[in-house]
Amino acid sequence: MRSSNDLTTAAPAFHAIGVDVGGTKIAAGLVTFPEGSLRARRIIPSNPKRGGAAVLAEVERIVQEMKAEGRALKLEPHGLGLGMCELVGLAGKVASANCIDWRGVPLQERLASLAPAVVEADVRAAALGEALFGAGKPYETFLYLTVGTGISSCLVIEGRPFKGARGATGTIASSPLNSICQKCGQVDGRSLEAIASGPGLVACYNERSSPKAASAEDVIAAARMGKQEAVAAVRLAGEALGRTVAWLVNALDPEAVIVGGGLGLSGGIYWEGLETSTRRQIWSDLHRQLPIVPAGLGQDAGWVGAAATAWLRLAGDKDRSSRRRVRSPSGLRR
């Protein structure tokens, strides 16, 4: 239970809807701040192949459902936060179309007809959720990674996601690795996502095995049953990701690394490969044993963080110190 001393001054309740739009699913829920009480939750497939307009219609529908659930609880949402699996600029404009093309779509204006709205990159939203209510609570500075349909990262400094000069942070896995084999000279032009993300894992496995896997969950299940082709693909993916995480740790020196996303939370051989590879390739003894932990909010981190983003921006961040005192060990109450 939360101690009455967690907040030095009582803050008015702020009810926010959070929506996390990813390549596989749309997750949404209703949270009351500052205590972080979860009121409702819903997950549906995103199916981005239908096109951006269809996905946006689903987002609007799920927000309406969250509003209806709020009214049933006599809670009228004060704000709406949308976390998006694309680059999102400082003004909340979507700036890429790797998964869902909402470039040029006035998202904040359109969603404002449902509730005052803010749009954020999904990885930054999830990192904020972890900072306030998840595994990031003990740390002033940590590195958050999300691993699922894509792979992205966010550096959190003093409890706040670092946005960069343009909002284009987190693209650690999209560029070609361009590694050169010293024996044959062949250049591997694949990106990290082509090896270590969910679709990448499926593609690597399907090159080696039959019958083919339809999803990363299929490959993980096969690896748990000891199928060697699956074990090899999962281990390769985790170790490849670990090399990039170690590079980030060497460059940024965070207190901890927190990993979320469906694949990032799968545990087992993937996690073992990630952790072992990361620690092996961290250069300095000073931070080789830093905590590497799964997201405390699990797969709720994205939408909880999106709701928290709406709370902080729309309620006005006038008393930053009191909001940081929200980060009690009890975290998100369910």
C-alpha positions as CSV (number, residue, x, y, z in Angstrom):
1,M,0.0,0.0,0.0
2,R,1.1,3.6,-0.6
3,S,2.1,5.6,2.4
4,S,0.3,8.9,3.1
5,N,3.7,10.5,3.3
6,D,4.5,9.8,-0.4
7,L,3.3,13.2,-1.4
8,T,4.0,16.3,0.7
9,T,1.0,18.1,-0.8
10,A,-2.2,16.6,-2.2
11,A,-2.5,16.9,-5.9
12,P,-5.9,16.9,-7.7
13,A,-6.8,13.7,-9.4
14,F,-6.1,13.6,-13.1
15,H,-7.7,10.9,-15.2
16,A,-5.8,10.1,-18.4
17,I,-6.3,7.6,-21.3
18,G,-3.1,6.1,-22.6
19,V,-2.8,4.5,-26.0
20,D,0.2,2.5,-27.3
21,V,0.2,1.9,-31.1
22,G,2.6,-0.7,-32.2
23,G,3.3,-3.0,-35.2
24,T,1.4,-5.9,-33.6
25,K,-1.2,-4.4,-31.2
26,I,-2.9,-1.3,-29.9
27,A,-3.0,-1.3,-26.1
28,A,-5.0,1.3,-24.2
29,G,-6.1,2.0,-20.6
30,L,-7.3,4.6,-18.2
31,V,-5.1,5.7,-15.3
32,T,-5.7,8.1,-12.4
33,F,-2.7,10.3,-11.3
34,P,-0.8,11.1,-9.3
35,E,-1.2,7.7,-7.5
36,G,-1.2,5.7,-10.7
37,S,-4.4,3.7,-10.2
38,L,-5.2,1.6,-13.2
39,R,-9.0,1.8,-14.0
40,A,-9.3,-0.1,-17.3
41,R,-7.3,-1.8,-19.9
42,R,-7.9,-3.1,-23.5
43,I,-5.6,-4.7,-26.2
44,I,-6.6,-5.3,-29.8
45,P,-4.5,-6.2,-32.9
46,S,-3.2,-3.2,-34.9
47,N,-2.8,-4.9,-38.3
48,P,-1.0,-2.0,-39.9
49,K,-1.2,-3.5,-43.4
50,R,-4.7,-2.1,-43.5
51,G,-3.3,1.4,-43.8
52,G,-2.9,4.4,-41.5
53,A,-6.6,5.5,-41.9
54,A,-7.9,2.1,-40.7
55,V,-5.5,2.0,-37.7
56,L,-6.4,5.6,-36.7
57,A,-10.1,4.6,-36.8
58,E,-9.4,1.7,-34.4
59,V,-7.5,4.1,-32.1
60,E,-10.5,6.5,-32.0
61,R,-12.8,3.5,-31.3
62,I,-10.7,2.2,-28.4
63,V,-10.5,5.7,-26.9
64,Q,-14.3,6.0,-27.1
65,E,-14.5,2.7,-25.3
66,M,-12.1,3.9,-22.6
67,K,-14.2,7.0,-22.2
68,A,-17.3,4.9,-21.7
69,E,-15.6,2.8,-19.1
70,G,-14.5,5.9,-17.3
71,R,-18.0,7.3,-17.3
72,A,-19.3,4.0,-15.8
73,L,-16.8,4.6,-13.0
74,K,-17.9,8.3,-12.8
75,L,-14.5,9.4,-14.1
76,E,-14.3,11.9,-16.9
77,P,-10.8,11.7,-18.7
78,H,-8.9,15.0,-18.5
79,G,-6.4,14.0,-21.2
80,L,-5.3,11.5,-23.8
81,G,-1.7,10.4,-24.5
82,L,-0.8,8.5,-27.7
83,G,2.5,6.6,-28.0
84,M,3.4,5.9,-31.6
85,C,5.9,3.4,-33.0
86,E,7.5,6.0,-35.3
87,L,9.7,9.0,-35.0
88,V,7.8,11.8,-33.3
89,G,9.1,15.4,-33.4
90,L,9.2,17.8,-30.6
91,A,5.9,19.3,-31.7
92,G,4.2,15.9,-31.7
93,K,4.2,15.4,-35.5
94,V,4.9,11.9,-36.8
95,A,8.1,12.0,-38.9
96,S,8.5,8.5,-40.3
97,A,6.5,5.7,-41.8
98,N,8.3,2.5,-41.1
99,C,5.2,0.8,-39.8
100,I,2.2,3.1,-39.9
101,D,2.1,6.2,-42.2
102,W,0.6,9.1,-40.2
103,R,2.9,11.7,-41.7
104,G,1.0,14.8,-42.4
105,V,-2.0,13.6,-40.3
106,P,-3.0,16.2,-37.6
107,L,-3.2,13.6,-34.9
108,Q,-3.3,15.9,-31.9
109,E,-6.0,18.0,-33.5
110,R,-8.1,15.0,-34.5
111,L,-7.8,13.2,-31.2
112,A,-8.6,16.5,-29.4
113,S,-12.3,16.0,-30.3
114,L,-12.2,13.0,-27.9
115,A,-10.0,14.6,-25.1
116,P,-7.1,17.1,-24.9
117,A,-4.3,15.1,-26.6
118,V,-0.6,14.7,-26.8
119,V,1.5,12.5,-29.1
120,E,4.8,11.0,-28.2
121,A,7.2,8.4,-29.5
122,D,6.3,5.0,-28.0
123,V,9.7,4.3,-26.6
124,R,9.9,7.7,-24.8
125,A,6.4,7.1,-23.4
126,A,7.3,3.6,-22.1
127,A,10.5,5.0,-20.6
128,L,8.5,7.6,-18.7
129,G,6.2,4.9,-17.4
130,E,9.1,2.9,-16.1
131,A,10.6,6.0,-14.5
132,L,7.5,6.9,-12.6
133,F,6.0,3.5,-11.8
134,G,8.2,0.7,-13.0
135,A,11.8,-0.7,-12.8
136,G,13.3,2.8,-13.3
137,K,12.0,4.2,-10.0
138,P,15.4,3.7,-8.1
139,Y,17.5,5.4,-10.8
140,E,18.2,9.0,-11.8
141,T,19.7,7.8,-15.1
142,F,18.9,4.7,-17.1
143,L,18.7,3.3,-20.6
144,Y,15.3,1.9,-21.7
145,L,15.0,-0.5,-24.7
146,T,11.9,-1.8,-26.3
147,V,12.2,-5.0,-28.4
148,G,9.3,-6.2,-30.4
149,T,8.2,-5.6,-34.0
150,G,11.0,-3.0,-33.9
151,I,13.8,-2.1,-31.6
152,S,14.4,1.4,-30.1
153,S,15.9,3.0,-27.1
154,C,15.6,6.0,-24.8
155,L,18.0,7.5,-22.3
156,V,16.3,8.8,-19.2
157,I,18.0,11.6,-17.2
158,E,16.6,12.7,-13.8
159,G,13.4,10.8,-14.5
160,R,12.7,12.4,-17.9
161,P,13.1,10.8,-21.4
162,F,15.8,12.6,-23.4
163,K,14.2,14.0,-26.6
164,G,17.3,15.2,-28.5
165,A,17.4,18.3,-30.7
166,R,14.7,17.1,-33.1
167,G,12.8,14.4,-31.3
168,A,14.5,11.8,-33.5
169,T,16.0,9.7,-30.7
170,G,16.0,6.0,-30.3
171,T,16.7,4.6,-33.7
172,I,19.5,2.2,-32.6
173,A,18.5,-0.7,-34.9
174,S,17.3,0.6,-38.2
175,S,20.6,1.5,-40.0
176,P,22.7,-1.3,-41.7
177,L,25.4,-2.8,-39.5
178,N,27.8,-3.1,-42.4
179,S,30.0,-5.5,-40.6
180,I,32.8,-7.0,-42.8
181,C,34.0,-10.6,-42.5
182,Q,37.8,-10.6,-42.0
183,K,38.1,-14.0,-43.7
184,C,36.1,-13.5,-46.9
185,G,35.5,-9.8,-47.0
186,Q,31.8,-10.1,-47.4
187,V,29.8,-7.2,-46.1
188,D,26.7,-7.9,-43.9
189,G,24.4,-5.0,-44.7
190,R,21.6,-6.1,-42.5
191,S,20.2,-3.9,-39.7
192,L,20.0,-5.0,-36.1
193,E,16.2,-5.2,-36.5
194,A,16.7,-7.7,-39.3
195,I,18.4,-10.0,-36.8
196,A,17.1,-9.3,-33.3
197,S,13.5,-7.9,-33.7
198,G,10.4,-10.2,-33.8
199,P,10.1,-10.2,-37.6
200,G,13.9,-10.5,-37.9
201,L,14.0,-13.5,-35.6
202,V,11.2,-15.2,-37.6
203,A,13.1,-14.5,-40.9
204,C,16.4,-15.9,-39.5
205,Y,14.7,-19.0,-38.2
206,N,12.7,-19.6,-41.4
207,E,16.0,-19.6,-43.4
208,R,17.2,-22.6,-41.5
209,S,14.1,-24.6,-40.7
210,S,10.8,-26.1,-41.9
211,P,7.9,-25.9,-41.1
212,K,8.1,-22.1,-41.1
213,A,7.3,-20.0,-38.1
214,A,4.5,-17.4,-38.3
215,S,5.6,-15.3,-35.3
216,A,8.4,-14.7,-32.9
217,E,6.3,-16.5,-30.2
218,D,6.5,-19.6,-32.4
219,V,10.3,-19.4,-32.6
220,I,10.6,-18.8,-28.8
221,A,8.4,-21.8,-28.1
222,A,10.4,-24.0,-30.4
223,A,13.6,-22.9,-28.7
224,R,12.1,-23.7,-25.3
225,M,11.4,-27.2,-26.6
226,G,15.0,-27.5,-27.6
227,K,14.8,-27.3,-31.4
228,Q,18.3,-26.5,-32.4
229,E,17.5,-24.2,-35.3
230,A,15.3,-22.1,-33.0
231,V,17.9,-22.1,-30.2
232,A,20.5,-20.9,-32.7
233,A,18.3,-18.1,-34.1
234,V,17.2,-16.9,-30.7
235,R,20.7,-16.9,-29.3
236,L,22.0,-15.0,-32.3
237,A,19.3,-12.4,-31.9
238,G,20.0,-11.8,-28.2
239,E,23.8,-11.7,-28.7
240,A,23.5,-9.2,-31.6
241,L,21.3,-6.9,-29.5
242,G,23.7,-7.2,-26.6
243,R,26.6,-5.8,-28.8
244,T,24.6,-2.6,-29.4
245,V,23.4,-2.3,-25.8
246,A,27.1,-2.6,-24.7
247,W,28.1,0.1,-27.1
248,L,25.4,2.4,-25.6
249,V,26.4,1.6,-22.1
250,N,30.1,2.4,-23.0
251,A,29.0,5.7,-24.5
252,L,26.4,6.8,-22.0
253,D,27.3,5.1,-18.6
254,P,23.7,4.7,-17.3
255,E,22.9,3.4,-13.9
256,A,20.9,0.5,-15.3
257,V,19.4,-1.0,-18.5
258,I,15.7,-1.7,-18.6
259,V,14.3,-3.9,-21.3
260,G,10.6,-4.0,-22.4
261,G,8.6,-5.0,-25.4
262,G,7.1,-8.4,-26.2
263,L,10.4,-10.0,-27.4
264,G,12.5,-8.2,-24.8
265,L,10.3,-9.7,-22.0
266,S,10.4,-13.2,-23.4
267,G,13.2,-14.3,-21.1
268,G,15.0,-17.6,-21.6
269,I,17.7,-18.0,-24.3
270,Y,17.0,-14.5,-25.8
271,W,17.5,-12.8,-22.4
272,E,20.5,-14.9,-21.6
273,G,22.1,-14.0,-24.9
274,L,21.3,-10.3,-24.5
275,E,22.7,-10.1,-20.9
276,T,25.8,-12.2,-21.5
277,S,26.7,-10.4,-24.7
278,T,26.2,-7.0,-23.2
279,R,28.4,-7.7,-20.1
280,R,31.1,-9.3,-22.2
281,Q,31.4,-6.3,-24.5
282,I,31.2,-3.5,-21.9
283,W,34.7,-2.2,-21.8
284,S,35.1,-0.8,-18.3
285,D,34.9,-2.8,-15.1
286,L,33.2,0.3,-13.6
287,H,29.9,-0.5,-15.1
288,R,30.1,-4.1,-16.4
289,Q,27.9,-5.3,-13.6
290,L,25.2,-2.7,-13.9
291,P,21.6,-3.9,-13.4
292,I,20.0,-5.2,-16.6
293,V,16.4,-5.8,-15.8
294,P,13.0,-6.4,-17.4
295,A,10.4,-3.6,-17.5
296,G,8.5,-3.5,-14.2
297,L,5.3,-2.6,-16.0
298,G,5.7,-5.4,-18.5
299,Q,3.9,-4.8,-21.7
300,D,1.7,-2.1,-20.1
301,A,4.7,0.3,-20.0
302,G,3.8,2.0,-23.3
303,W,0.2,3.0,-22.6
304,V,0.8,3.8,-19.0
305,G,3.6,6.0,-20.0
306,A,1.5,7.6,-22.7
307,A,-1.1,8.4,-20.1
308,A,1.6,9.8,-17.8
309,T,2.9,12.0,-20.7
310,A,-0.6,13.5,-21.0
311,W,-0.8,14.0,-17.2
312,L,2.6,15.8,-17.0
313,R,2.0,18.0,-20.0
314,L,-1.7,18.9,-19.6
315,A,-1.9,19.2,-15.9
316,G,1.1,21.5,-15.9
317,D,4.5,20.4,-14.5
318,K,4.6,23.2,-11.9
319,D,5.9,21.1,-9.0
320,R,8.4,18.7,-10.5
321,S,9.8,17.6,-7.1
322,S,6.4,16.5,-5.8
323,R,5.7,14.6,-9.0
324,R,9.0,12.7,-8.6
325,R,7.8,11.7,-5.1
326,V,5.0,9.8,-6.7
327,R,7.7,7.2,-7.5
328,S,7.0,5.0,-4.5
329,P,8.0,1.3,-4.4
330,S,4.4,0.2,-4.8
331,G,4.4,1.5,-8.4
332,L,1.2,1.1,-10.4
333,R,-1.7,-0.1,-8.4
334,R,-3.8,-2.8,-10.1
